[in-house]
């Protein structure tokens, strides 16, 4: 089972892939999204978004500058004001 994850900024789509889990920096605290997560809309704060390919395998760390996250039956879409890979 995999989660469809899309990350978009005003300039372009940065990622569109199937992943195990994504941890999102929400304004109310960080939250993890797995496939089958309940639908939600959340405001995100500036912070680090983590992408996992397995239960304990982080494959990407992405610094996001605010925006919104939407979880629905298609997966997770993050609309970030700005984003960049963290080395």
PyMOL Python script that loads the backbone (N, CA, C, O; Angstrom):
from pymol import cmd

cmd.read_pdbstr("""\
ATOM      1  N   UNK A   1       0.841  -1.177   0.000  1.00  0.00           N
ATOM      2  CA  UNK A   1       0.000   0.000   0.000  1.00  0.00           C
ATOM      3  C   UNK A   1       0.887   1.241   0.000  1.00  0.00           C
ATOM      4  O   UNK A   1       1.923   1.275   0.664  1.00  0.00           O
ATOM      5  N   UNK A   2       0.472   2.258  -0.749  1.00  0.00           N
ATOM      6  CA  UNK A   2       1.284   3.470  -0.852  1.00  0.00           C
ATOM      7  C   UNK A   2       0.382   4.696  -0.870  1.00  0.00           C
ATOM      8  O   UNK A   2      -0.772   4.647  -1.295  1.00  0.00           O
ATOM      9  N   UNK A   3       0.943   5.778  -0.402  1.00  0.00           N
ATOM     10  CA  UNK A   3       0.270   7.068  -0.368  1.00  0.00           C
ATOM     11  C   UNK A   3       0.702   7.876  -1.584  1.00  0.00           C
ATOM     12  O   UNK A   3       1.898   8.002  -1.848  1.00  0.00           O
ATOM     13  N   UNK A   4      -0.245   8.421  -2.320  1.00  0.00           N
ATOM     14  CA  UNK A   4       0.066   9.331  -3.426  1.00  0.00           C
ATOM     15  C   UNK A   4       0.362  10.701  -2.836  1.00  0.00           C
ATOM     16  O   UNK A   4      -0.498  11.300  -2.191  1.00  0.00           O
ATOM     17  N   UNK A   5       1.574  11.200  -3.053  1.00  0.00           N
ATOM     18  CA  UNK A   5       2.023  12.465  -2.477  1.00  0.00           C
ATOM     19  C   UNK A   5       2.406  13.428  -3.591  1.00  0.00           C
ATOM     20  O   UNK A   5       3.162  13.079  -4.497  1.00  0.00           O
ATOM     21  N   UNK A   6       1.871  14.653  -3.513  1.00  0.00           N
ATOM     22  CA  UNK A   6       2.195  15.702  -4.479  1.00  0.00           C
ATOM     23  C   UNK A   6       2.573  16.961  -3.709  1.00  0.00           C
ATOM     24  O   UNK A   6       1.882  17.361  -2.773  1.00  0.00           O
ATOM     25  N   UNK A   7       3.684  17.583  -4.118  1.00  0.00           N
ATOM     26  CA  UNK A   7       4.140  18.841  -3.524  1.00  0.00           C
ATOM     27  C   UNK A   7       4.208  19.878  -4.629  1.00  0.00           C
ATOM     28  O   UNK A   7       4.883  19.687  -5.640  1.00  0.00           O
ATOM     29  N   UNK A   8       3.491  20.994  -4.419  1.00  0.00           N
ATOM     30  CA  UNK A   8       3.382  22.038  -5.438  1.00  0.00           C
ATOM     31  C   UNK A   8       3.701  23.393  -4.810  1.00  0.00           C
ATOM     32  O   UNK A   8       3.288  23.682  -3.687  1.00  0.00           O
ATOM     33  N   UNK A   9       4.450  24.227  -5.559  1.00  0.00           N
ATOM     34  CA  UNK A   9       4.678  25.630  -5.183  1.00  0.00           C
ATOM     35  C   UNK A   9       4.047  26.489  -6.273  1.00  0.00           C
ATOM     36  O   UNK A   9       3.624  25.953  -7.297  1.00  0.00           O
ATOM     37  N   UNK A  10       3.971  27.801  -6.086  1.00  0.00           N
ATOM     38  CA  UNK A  10       3.414  28.644  -7.151  1.00  0.00           C
ATOM     39  C   UNK A  10       4.190  28.530  -8.468  1.00  0.00           C
ATOM     40  O   UNK A  10       3.625  28.751  -9.539  1.00  0.00           O
ATOM     41  N   UNK A  11       5.479  28.188  -8.394  1.00  0.00           N
ATOM     42  CA  UNK A  11       6.293  28.095  -9.600  1.00  0.00           C
ATOM     43  C   UNK A  11       6.114  26.789 -10.369  1.00  0.00           C
ATOM     44  O   UNK A  11       6.057  26.787 -11.598  1.00  0.00           O
ATOM     45  N   UNK A  12       6.023  25.656  -9.620  1.00  0.00           N
ATOM     46  CA  UNK A  12       5.964  24.367 -10.304  1.00  0.00           C
ATOM     47  C   UNK A  12       5.611  23.234  -9.343  1.00  0.00           C
ATOM     48  O   UNK A  12       5.575  23.410  -8.126  1.00  0.00           O
ATOM     49  N   UNK A  13       5.354  22.075  -9.925  1.00  0.00           N
ATOM     50  CA  UNK A  13       5.166  20.855  -9.153  1.00  0.00           C
ATOM     51  C   UNK A  13       6.551  20.277  -8.856  1.00  0.00           C
ATOM     52  O   UNK A  13       7.319  19.997  -9.777  1.00  0.00           O
ATOM     53  N   UNK A  14       6.868  20.099  -7.576  1.00  0.00           N
ATOM     54  CA  UNK A  14       8.196  19.624  -7.195  1.00  0.00           C
ATOM     55  C   UNK A  14       8.273  18.115  -7.062  1.00  0.00           C
ATOM     56  O   UNK A  14       9.295  17.517  -7.399  1.00  0.00           O
ATOM     57  N   UNK A  15       7.212  17.491  -6.578  1.00  0.00           N
ATOM     58  CA  UNK A  15       7.217  16.035  -6.399  1.00  0.00           C
ATOM     59  C   UNK A  15       5.828  15.490  -6.672  1.00  0.00           C
ATOM     60  O   UNK A  15       4.816  16.130  -6.388  1.00  0.00           O
ATOM     61  N   UNK A  16       5.811  14.301  -7.228  1.00  0.00           N
ATOM     62  CA  UNK A  16       4.579  13.542  -7.386  1.00  0.00           C
ATOM     63  C   UNK A  16       4.991  12.080  -7.395  1.00  0.00           C
ATOM     64  O   UNK A  16       5.543  11.587  -8.378  1.00  0.00           O
ATOM     65  N   UNK A  17       4.718  11.390  -6.292  1.00  0.00           N
ATOM     66  CA  UNK A  17       5.225  10.030  -6.143  1.00  0.00           C
ATOM     67  C   UNK A  17       4.400   9.241  -5.137  1.00  0.00           C
ATOM     68  O   UNK A  17       3.590   9.799  -4.397  1.00  0.00           O
ATOM     69  N   UNK A  18       4.623   7.945  -5.128  1.00  0.00           N
ATOM     70  CA  UNK A  18       3.999   7.086  -4.133  1.00  0.00           C
ATOM     71  C   UNK A  18       5.014   6.847  -3.030  1.00  0.00           C
ATOM     72  O   UNK A  18       6.155   6.467  -3.293  1.00  0.00           O
ATOM     73  N   UNK A  19       4.589   7.073  -1.787  1.00  0.00           N
ATOM     74  CA  UNK A  19       5.464   6.958  -0.631  1.00  0.00           C
ATOM     75  C   UNK A  19       4.751   6.175   0.465  1.00  0.00           C
ATOM     76  O   UNK A  19       3.558   5.887   0.370  1.00  0.00           O
ATOM     77  N   UNK A  20       5.508   5.838   1.507  1.00  0.00           N
ATOM     78  CA  UNK A  20       4.915   5.142   2.652  1.00  0.00           C
ATOM     79  C   UNK A  20       4.184   6.127   3.569  1.00  0.00           C
ATOM     80  O   UNK A  20       3.047   5.888   3.976  1.00  0.00           O
ATOM     81  N   UNK A  21       4.865   7.251   3.888  1.00  0.00           N
ATOM     82  CA  UNK A  21       4.300   8.218   4.823  1.00  0.00           C
ATOM     83  C   UNK A  21       4.955   9.576   4.590  1.00  0.00           C
ATOM     84  O   UNK A  21       6.081   9.662   4.102  1.00  0.00           O
ATOM     85  N   UNK A  22       4.228  10.634   4.949  1.00  0.00           N
ATOM     86  CA  UNK A  22       4.777  11.995   4.939  1.00  0.00           C
ATOM     87  C   UNK A  22       4.439  12.628   6.281  1.00  0.00           C
ATOM     88  O   UNK A  22       3.300  12.552   6.744  1.00  0.00           O
ATOM     89  N   UNK A  23       5.442  13.259   6.906  1.00  0.00           N
ATOM     90  CA  UNK A  23       5.225  14.022   8.137  1.00  0.00           C
ATOM     91  C   UNK A  23       5.219  15.495   7.748  1.00  0.00           C
ATOM     92  O   UNK A  23       6.184  16.003   7.178  1.00  0.00           O
ATOM     93  N   UNK A  24       4.121  16.170   8.064  1.00  0.00           N
ATOM     94  CA  UNK A  24       3.870  17.548   7.639  1.00  0.00           C
ATOM     95  C   UNK A  24       3.942  18.480   8.848  1.00  0.00           C
ATOM     96  O   UNK A  24       3.389  18.159   9.900  1.00  0.00           O
ATOM     97  N   UNK A  25       4.617  19.639   8.719  1.00  0.00           N
ATOM     98  CA  UNK A  25       4.663  20.594   9.826  1.00  0.00           C
ATOM     99  C   UNK A  25       3.401  21.475   9.867  1.00  0.00           C
ATOM    100  O   UNK A  25       3.355  22.532   9.238  1.00  0.00           O
ATOM    101  N   UNK A  26       2.404  21.037  10.597  1.00  0.00           N
ATOM    102  CA  UNK A  26       1.161  21.793  10.692  1.00  0.00           C
ATOM    103  C   UNK A  26       1.254  22.900  11.726  1.00  0.00           C
ATOM    104  O   UNK A  26       2.116  22.861  12.603  1.00  0.00           O
ATOM    105  N   UNK A  27       0.378  23.883  11.629  1.00  0.00           N
ATOM    106  CA  UNK A  27       0.386  24.976  12.601  1.00  0.00           C
ATOM    107  C   UNK A  27      -0.006  24.492  13.999  1.00  0.00           C
ATOM    108  O   UNK A  27       0.358  25.118  14.995  1.00  0.00           O
ATOM    109  N   UNK A  28      -0.734  23.400  14.079  1.00  0.00           N
ATOM    110  CA  UNK A  28      -1.133  22.833  15.375  1.00  0.00           C
ATOM    111  C   UNK A  28      -0.181  21.733  15.826  1.00  0.00           C
ATOM    112  O   UNK A  28      -0.418  21.084  16.845  1.00  0.00           O
ATOM    113  N   UNK A  29       0.897  21.519  15.071  1.00  0.00           N
ATOM    114  CA  UNK A  29       1.868  20.473  15.381  1.00  0.00           C
ATOM    115  C   UNK A  29       2.103  19.595  14.165  1.00  0.00           C
ATOM    116  O   UNK A  29       1.306  19.595  13.227  1.00  0.00           O
ATOM    117  N   UNK A  30       3.193  18.849  14.182  1.00  0.00           N
ATOM    118  CA  UNK A  30       3.499  17.949  13.075  1.00  0.00           C
ATOM    119  C   UNK A  30       2.493  16.804  13.043  1.00  0.00           C
ATOM    120  O   UNK A  30       2.035  16.344  14.089  1.00  0.00           O
ATOM    121  N   UNK A  31       2.148  16.344  11.834  1.00  0.00           N
ATOM    122  CA  UNK A  31       1.252  15.191  11.715  1.00  0.00           C
ATOM    123  C   UNK A  31       1.708  14.293  10.578  1.00  0.00           C
ATOM    124  O   UNK A  31       2.200  14.763   9.551  1.00  0.00           O
ATOM    125  N   UNK A  32       1.536  12.998  10.781  1.00  0.00           N
ATOM    126  CA  UNK A  32       1.916  12.013   9.774  1.00  0.00           C
ATOM    127  C   UNK A  32       0.708  11.586   8.962  1.00  0.00           C
ATOM    128  O   UNK A  32      -0.401  11.470   9.485  1.00  0.00           O
ATOM    129  N   UNK A  33       0.937  11.355   7.675  1.00  0.00           N
ATOM    130  CA  UNK A  33      -0.140  10.922   6.782  1.00  0.00           C
ATOM    131  C   UNK A  33       0.276   9.605   6.128  1.00  0.00           C
ATOM    132  O   UNK A  33       1.325   9.523   5.489  1.00  0.00           O
ATOM    133  N   UNK A  34      -0.548   8.590   6.294  1.00  0.00           N
ATOM    134  CA  UNK A  34      -0.390   7.290   5.650  1.00  0.00           C
ATOM    135  C   UNK A  34      -1.549   7.091   4.685  1.00  0.00           C
ATOM    136  O   UNK A  34      -2.535   7.826   4.742  1.00  0.00           O
ATOM    137  N   UNK A  35      -1.441   6.108   3.804  1.00  0.00           N
ATOM    138  CA  UNK A  35      -2.558   5.787   2.919  1.00  0.00           C
ATOM    139  C   UNK A  35      -3.789   5.470   3.765  1.00  0.00           C
ATOM    140  O   UNK A  35      -3.681   4.809   4.798  1.00  0.00           O
ATOM    141  N   UNK A  36      -4.950   5.938   3.332  1.00  0.00           N
ATOM    142  CA  UNK A  36      -6.191   5.688   4.050  1.00  0.00           C
ATOM    143  C   UNK A  36      -6.466   6.685   5.162  1.00  0.00           C
ATOM    144  O   UNK A  36      -7.432   6.517   5.907  1.00  0.00           O
ATOM    145  N   UNK A  37      -5.639   7.723   5.295  1.00  0.00           N
ATOM    146  CA  UNK A  37      -5.842   8.755   6.321  1.00  0.00           C
ATOM    147  C   UNK A  37      -7.199   9.417   6.112  1.00  0.00           C
ATOM    148  O   UNK A  37      -7.665   9.553   4.981  1.00  0.00           O
ATOM    149  N   UNK A  38      -7.817   9.819   7.191  1.00  0.00           N
ATOM    150  CA  UNK A  38      -9.093  10.530   7.108  1.00  0.00           C
ATOM    151  C   UNK A  38      -8.904  11.846   6.350  1.00  0.00           C
ATOM    152  O   UNK A  38      -7.859  12.484   6.480  1.00  0.00           O
ATOM    153  N   UNK A  39      -9.892  12.258   5.566  1.00  0.00           N
ATOM    154  CA  UNK A  39      -9.782  13.526   4.837  1.00  0.00           C
ATOM    155  C   UNK A  39      -9.599  14.699   5.802  1.00  0.00           C
ATOM    156  O   UNK A  39     -10.212  14.747   6.869  1.00  0.00           O
ATOM    157  N   UNK A  40      -8.737  15.649   5.402  1.00  0.00           N
ATOM    158  CA  UNK A  40      -8.544  16.855   6.209  1.00  0.00           C
ATOM    159  C   UNK A  40      -7.897  17.943   5.375  1.00  0.00           C
ATOM    160  O   UNK A  40      -7.277  17.682   4.344  1.00  0.00           O
ATOM    161  N   UNK A  41      -8.056  19.156   5.845  1.00  0.00           N
ATOM    162  CA  UNK A  41      -7.360  20.331   5.312  1.00  0.00           C
ATOM    163  C   UNK A  41      -6.633  20.943   6.502  1.00  0.00           C
ATOM    164  O   UNK A  41      -7.201  21.060   7.588  1.00  0.00           O
ATOM    165  N   UNK A  42      -5.361  21.338   6.296  1.00  0.00           N
ATOM    166  CA  UNK A  42      -4.591  21.909   7.384  1.00  0.00           C
ATOM    167  C   UNK A  42      -3.697  23.024   6.857  1.00  0.00           C
ATOM    168  O   UNK A  42      -3.212  22.972   5.727  1.00  0.00           O
ATOM    169  N   UNK A  43      -3.491  24.025   7.691  1.00  0.00           N
ATOM    170  CA  UNK A  43      -2.529  25.072   7.385  1.00  0.00           C
ATOM    171  C   UNK A  43      -1.171  24.565   7.852  1.00  0.00           C
ATOM    172  O   UNK A  43      -1.051  24.021   8.949  1.00  0.00           O
ATOM    173  N   UNK A  44      -0.143  24.745   7.013  1.00  0.00           N
ATOM    174  CA  UNK A  44       1.181  24.313   7.416  1.00  0.00           C
ATOM    175  C   UNK A  44       2.038  25.528   7.755  1.00  0.00           C
ATOM    176  O   UNK A  44       1.856  26.613   7.203  1.00  0.00           O
ATOM    177  N   UNK A  45       2.968  25.320   8.669  1.00  0.00           N
ATOM    178  CA  UNK A  45       3.891  26.372   9.075  1.00  0.00           C
ATOM    179  C   UNK A  45       5.230  26.129   8.387  1.00  0.00           C
ATOM    180  O   UNK A  45       5.452  25.069   7.803  1.00  0.00           O
ATOM    181  N   UNK A  46       6.101  27.094   8.459  1.00  0.00           N
ATOM    182  CA  UNK A  46       7.453  26.905   7.946  1.00  0.00           C
ATOM    183  C   UNK A  46       8.125  25.821   8.774  1.00  0.00           C
ATOM    184  O   UNK A  46       8.090  25.859  10.004  1.00  0.00           O
ATOM    185  N   UNK A  47       8.726  24.873   8.108  1.00  0.00           N
ATOM    186  CA  UNK A  47       9.375  23.769   8.801  1.00  0.00           C
ATOM    187  C   UNK A  47       9.782  22.686   7.830  1.00  0.00           C
ATOM    188  O   UNK A  47       9.769  22.880   6.615  1.00  0.00           O
ATOM    189  N   UNK A  48      10.146  21.538   8.384  1.00  0.00           N
ATOM    190  CA  UNK A  48      10.649  20.439   7.571  1.00  0.00           C
ATOM    191  C   UNK A  48       9.586  19.370   7.346  1.00  0.00           C
ATOM    192  O   UNK A  48       9.020  18.821   8.291  1.00  0.00           O
ATOM    193  N   UNK A  49       9.334  19.095   6.095  1.00  0.00           N
ATOM    194  CA  UNK A  49       8.440  18.023   5.682  1.00  0.00           C
ATOM    195  C   UNK A  49       9.320  16.796   5.449  1.00  0.00           C
ATOM    196  O   UNK A  49      10.336  16.895   4.761  1.00  0.00           O
ATOM    197  N   UNK A  50       8.951  15.641   6.007  1.00  0.00           N
ATOM    198  CA  UNK A  50       9.747  14.423   5.859  1.00  0.00           C
ATOM    199  C   UNK A  50       8.970  13.398   5.040  1.00  0.00           C
ATOM    200  O   UNK A  50       7.790  13.152   5.290  1.00  0.00           O
ATOM    201  N   UNK A  51       9.647  12.806   4.062  1.00  0.00           N
ATOM    202  CA  UNK A  51       9.046  11.803   3.184  1.00  0.00           C
ATOM    203  C   UNK A  51       9.689  10.452   3.492  1.00  0.00           C
ATOM    204  O   UNK A  51      10.914  10.326   3.474  1.00  0.00           O
ATOM    205  N   UNK A  52       8.863   9.441   3.775  1.00  0.00           N
ATOM    206  CA  UNK A  52       9.341   8.099   4.130  1.00  0.00           C
ATOM    207  C   UNK A  52       8.998   7.105   3.023  1.00  0.00           C
ATOM    208  O   UNK A  52       7.883   7.107   2.502  1.00  0.00           O
ATOM    209  N   UNK A  53       9.976   6.246   2.663  1.00  0.00           N
ATOM    210  CA  UNK A  53       9.714   5.172   1.698  1.00  0.00           C
ATOM    211  C   UNK A  53       9.334   3.886   2.408  1.00  0.00           C
ATOM    212  O   UNK A  53       8.776   2.980   1.789  1.00  0.00           O
ATOM    213  N   UNK A  54       9.623   3.793   3.689  1.00  0.00           N
ATOM    214  CA  UNK A  54       9.286   2.647   4.522  1.00  0.00           C
ATOM    215  C   UNK A  54       9.038   3.132   5.928  1.00  0.00           C
ATOM    216  O   UNK A  54       9.129   4.333   6.182  1.00  0.00           O
ATOM    217  N   UNK A  55       8.721   2.226   6.867  1.00  0.00           N
ATOM    218  CA  UNK A  55       8.388   2.640   8.231  1.00  0.00           C
ATOM    219  C   UNK A  55       9.443   3.508   8.919  1.00  0.00           C
ATOM    220  O   UNK A  55       9.091   4.353   9.743  1.00  0.00           O
ATOM    221  N   UNK A  56      10.721   3.321   8.603  1.00  0.00           N
ATOM    222  CA  UNK A  56      11.767   4.098   9.271  1.00  0.00           C
ATOM    223  C   UNK A  56      12.800   4.640   8.297  1.00  0.00           C
ATOM    224  O   UNK A  56      13.930   4.930   8.691  1.00  0.00           O
ATOM    225  N   UNK A  57      12.427   4.782   7.026  1.00  0.00           N
ATOM    226  CA  UNK A  57      13.381   5.208   6.004  1.00  0.00           C
ATOM    227  C   UNK A  57      12.988   6.562   5.425  1.00  0.00           C
ATOM    228  O   UNK A  57      12.083   6.655   4.595  1.00  0.00           O
ATOM    229  N   UNK A  58      13.679   7.611   5.872  1.00  0.00           N
ATOM    230  CA  UNK A  58      13.435   8.953   5.348  1.00  0.00           C
ATOM    231  C   UNK A  58      14.198   9.089   4.034  1.00  0.00           C
ATOM    232  O   UNK A  58      15.419   8.941   3.999  1.00  0.00           O
ATOM    233  N   UNK A  59      13.466   9.372   2.947  1.00  0.00           N
ATOM    234  CA  UNK A  59      14.110   9.518   1.636  1.00  0.00           C
ATOM    235  C   UNK A  59      14.243  10.965   1.209  1.00  0.00           C
ATOM    236  O   UNK A  59      14.992  11.269   0.280  1.00  0.00           O
ATOM    237  N   UNK A  60      13.525  11.870   1.873  1.00  0.00           N
ATOM    238  CA  UNK A  60      13.635  13.289   1.535  1.00  0.00           C
ATOM    239  C   UNK A  60      13.242  14.131   2.735  1.00  0.00           C
ATOM    240  O   UNK A  60      12.320  13.807   3.484  1.00  0.00           O
ATOM    241  N   UNK A  61      13.978  15.225   2.890  1.00  0.00           N
ATOM    242  CA  UNK A  61      13.652  16.262   3.869  1.00  0.00           C
ATOM    243  C   UNK A  61      13.517  17.544   3.063  1.00  0.00           C
ATOM    244  O   UNK A  61      14.434  17.946   2.346  1.00  0.00           O
ATOM    245  N   UNK A  62      12.358  18.178   3.192  1.00  0.00           N
ATOM    246  CA  UNK A  62      12.062  19.350   2.376  1.00  0.00           C
ATOM    247  C   UNK A  62      11.620  20.483   3.295  1.00  0.00           C
ATOM    248  O   UNK A  62      10.671  20.335   4.065  1.00  0.00           O
ATOM    249  N   UNK A  63      12.317  21.614   3.209  1.00  0.00           N
ATOM    250  CA  UNK A  63      11.921  22.789   3.993  1.00  0.00           C
ATOM    251  C   UNK A  63      10.798  23.499   3.243  1.00  0.00           C
ATOM    252  O   UNK A  63      10.966  23.896   2.089  1.00  0.00           O
ATOM    253  N   UNK A  64       9.653  23.658   3.903  1.00  0.00           N
ATOM    254  CA  UNK A  64       8.517  24.351   3.299  1.00  0.00           C
ATOM    255  C   UNK A  64       8.275  25.655   4.041  1.00  0.00           C
ATOM    256  O   UNK A  64       8.512  25.759   5.245  1.00  0.00           O
ATOM    257  N   UNK A  65       7.800  26.641   3.302  1.00  0.00           N
ATOM    258  CA  UNK A  65       7.504  27.969   3.856  1.00  0.00           C
ATOM    259  C   UNK A  65       6.001  28.201   3.825  1.00  0.00           C
ATOM    260  O   UNK A  65       5.495  28.886   2.935  1.00  0.00           O
ATOM    261  N   UNK A  66       5.291  27.640   4.779  1.00  0.00           N
ATOM    262  CA  UNK A  66       3.855  27.867   4.874  1.00  0.00           C
ATOM    263  C   UNK A  66       3.071  27.319   3.703  1.00  0.00           C
ATOM    264  O   UNK A  66       3.643  26.888   2.701  1.00  0.00           O
ATOM    265  N   UNK A  67       1.753  27.339   3.837  1.00  0.00           N
ATOM    266  CA  UNK A  67       0.872  26.847   2.789  1.00  0.00           C
ATOM    267  C   UNK A  67      -0.256  26.016   3.373  1.00  0.00           C
ATOM    268  O   UNK A  67      -0.707  26.248   4.495  1.00  0.00           O
ATOM    269  N   UNK A  68      -0.702  25.043   2.590  1.00  0.00           N
ATOM    270  CA  UNK A  68      -1.833  24.194   2.973  1.00  0.00           C
ATOM    271  C   UNK A  68      -1.539  22.744   2.628  1.00  0.00           C
ATOM    272  O   UNK A  68      -0.778  22.454   1.705  1.00  0.00           O
ATOM    273  N   UNK A  69      -2.150  21.837   3.378  1.00  0.00           N
ATOM    274  CA  UNK A  69      -2.089  20.409   3.082  1.00  0.00           C
ATOM    275  C   UNK A  69      -3.517  19.901   2.981  1.00  0.00           C
ATOM    276  O   UNK A  69      -4.371  20.248   3.797  1.00  0.00           O
ATOM    277  N   UNK A  70      -3.766  19.080   1.975  1.00  0.00           N
ATOM    278  CA  UNK A  70      -5.084  18.460   1.810  1.00  0.00           C
ATOM    279  C   UNK A  70      -4.907  16.961   1.687  1.00  0.00           C
ATOM    280  O   UNK A  70      -4.118  16.477   0.876  1.00  0.00           O
ATOM    281  N   UNK A  71      -5.658  16.230   2.509  1.00  0.00           N
ATOM    282  CA  UNK A  71      -5.697  14.774   2.413  1.00  0.00           C
ATOM    283  C   UNK A  71      -7.098  14.406   1.943  1.00  0.00           C
ATOM    284  O   UNK A  71      -8.091  14.822   2.539  1.00  0.00           O
ATOM    285  N   UNK A  72      -7.171  13.622   0.870  1.00  0.00           N
ATOM    286  CA  UNK A  72      -8.457  13.126   0.388  1.00  0.00           C
ATOM    287  C   UNK A  72      -8.266  11.699  -0.124  1.00  0.00           C
ATOM    288  O   UNK A  72      -7.210  11.102   0.087  1.00  0.00           O
ATOM    289  N   UNK A  73      -9.271  11.153  -0.787  1.00  0.00           N
ATOM    290  CA  UNK A  73      -9.178   9.762  -1.236  1.00  0.00           C
ATOM    291  C   UNK A  73      -8.086   9.544  -2.283  1.00  0.00           C
ATOM    292  O   UNK A  73      -7.659   8.408  -2.492  1.00  0.00           O
ATOM    293  N   UNK A  74      -7.623  10.610  -2.946  1.00  0.00           N
ATOM    294  CA  UNK A  74      -6.537  10.495  -3.924  1.00  0.00           C
ATOM    295  C   UNK A  74      -5.155  10.516  -3.266  1.00  0.00           C
ATOM    296  O   UNK A  74      -4.182  10.084  -3.883  1.00  0.00           O
ATOM    297  N   UNK A  75      -5.047  11.005  -2.032  1.00  0.00           N
ATOM    298  CA  UNK A  75      -3.761  11.062  -1.355  1.00  0.00           C
ATOM    299  C   UNK A  75      -3.537  12.389  -0.665  1.00  0.00           C
ATOM    300  O   UNK A  75      -4.485  13.038  -0.223  1.00  0.00           O
ATOM    301  N   UNK A  76      -2.261  12.799  -0.570  1.00  0.00           N
ATOM    302  CA  UNK A  76      -1.863  14.031   0.114  1.00  0.00           C
ATOM    303  C   UNK A  76      -1.325  15.020  -0.908  1.00  0.00           C
ATOM    304  O   UNK A  76      -0.442  14.691  -1.701  1.00  0.00           O
ATOM    305  N   UNK A  77      -1.862  16.229  -0.883  1.00  0.00           N
ATOM    306  CA  UNK A  77      -1.336  17.316  -1.703  1.00  0.00           C
ATOM    307  C   UNK A  77      -0.909  18.438  -0.774  1.00  0.00           C
ATOM    308  O   UNK A  77      -1.691  18.900   0.057  1.00  0.00           O
ATOM    309  N   UNK A  78       0.349  18.879  -0.919  1.00  0.00           N
ATOM    310  CA  UNK A  78       0.861  20.007  -0.148  1.00  0.00           C
ATOM    311  C   UNK A  78       1.064  21.163  -1.126  1.00  0.00           C
ATOM    312  O   UNK A  78       1.790  21.046  -2.113  1.00  0.00           O
ATOM    313  N   UNK A  79       0.402  22.283  -0.827  1.00  0.00           N
ATOM    314  CA  UNK A  79       0.537  23.519  -1.602  1.00  0.00           C
ATOM    315  C   UNK A  79       1.369  24.454  -0.751  1.00  0.00           C
ATOM    316  O   UNK A  79       0.851  25.084   0.171  1.00  0.00           O
ATOM    317  N   UNK A  80       2.660  24.550  -1.053  1.00  0.00           N
ATOM    318  CA  UNK A  80       3.587  25.341  -0.236  1.00  0.00           C
ATOM    319  C   UNK A  80       3.902  26.673  -0.913  1.00  0.00           C
ATOM    320  O   UNK A  80       3.990  26.752  -2.138  1.00  0.00           O
ATOM    321  N   UNK A  81       4.069  27.710  -0.106  1.00  0.00           N
ATOM    322  CA  UNK A  81       4.460  29.008  -0.636  1.00  0.00           C
ATOM    323  C   UNK A  81       5.846  28.935  -1.276  1.00  0.00           C
ATOM    324  O   UNK A  81       6.102  29.575  -2.296  1.00  0.00           O
ATOM    325  N   UNK A  82       6.741  28.146  -0.665  1.00  0.00           N
ATOM    326  CA  UNK A  82       8.083  27.896  -1.196  1.00  0.00           C
ATOM    327  C   UNK A  82       8.566  26.582  -0.595  1.00  0.00           C
ATOM    328  O   UNK A  82       8.133  26.193   0.489  1.00  0.00           O
ATOM    329  N   UNK A  83       9.459  25.902  -1.299  1.00  0.00           N
ATOM    330  CA  UNK A  83      10.002  24.631  -0.807  1.00  0.00           C
ATOM    331  C   UNK A  83      11.372  24.399  -1.415  1.00  0.00           C
ATOM    332  O   UNK A  83      11.647  24.777  -2.554  1.00  0.00           O
ATOM    333  N   UNK A  84      12.241  23.751  -0.603  1.00  0.00           N
ATOM    334  CA  UNK A  84      13.569  23.389  -1.106  1.00  0.00           C
ATOM    335  C   UNK A  84      14.051  22.154  -0.344  1.00  0.00           C
ATOM    336  O   UNK A  84      13.771  21.989   0.843  1.00  0.00           O
ATOM    337  N   UNK A  85      14.780  21.296  -1.051  1.00  0.00           N
ATOM    338  CA  UNK A  85      15.356  20.091  -0.458  1.00  0.00           C
ATOM    339  C   UNK A  85      16.365  20.491   0.621  1.00  0.00           C
ATOM    340  O   UNK A  85      17.114  21.453   0.447  1.00  0.00           O
ATOM    341  N   UNK A  86      16.384  19.761   1.719  1.00  0.00           N
ATOM    342  CA  UNK A  86      17.366  19.963   2.782  1.00  0.00           C
ATOM    343  C   UNK A  86      18.448  18.911   2.601  1.00  0.00           C
ATOM    344  O   UNK A  86      18.147  17.724   2.481  1.00  0.00           O
ATOM    345  N   UNK A  87      19.701  19.337   2.580  1.00  0.00           N
ATOM    346  CA  UNK A  87      20.814  18.403   2.362  1.00  0.00           C
ATOM    347  C   UNK A  87      21.063  17.524   3.561  1.00  0.00           C
ATOM    348  O   UNK A  87      21.964  16.686   3.536  1.00  0.00           O
TER     349      UNK A  87
END
""", "prot")
cmd.dss("prot")
cmd.show_as("cartoon", "prot")
cmd.util.cbc("prot")
cmd.orient("prot")
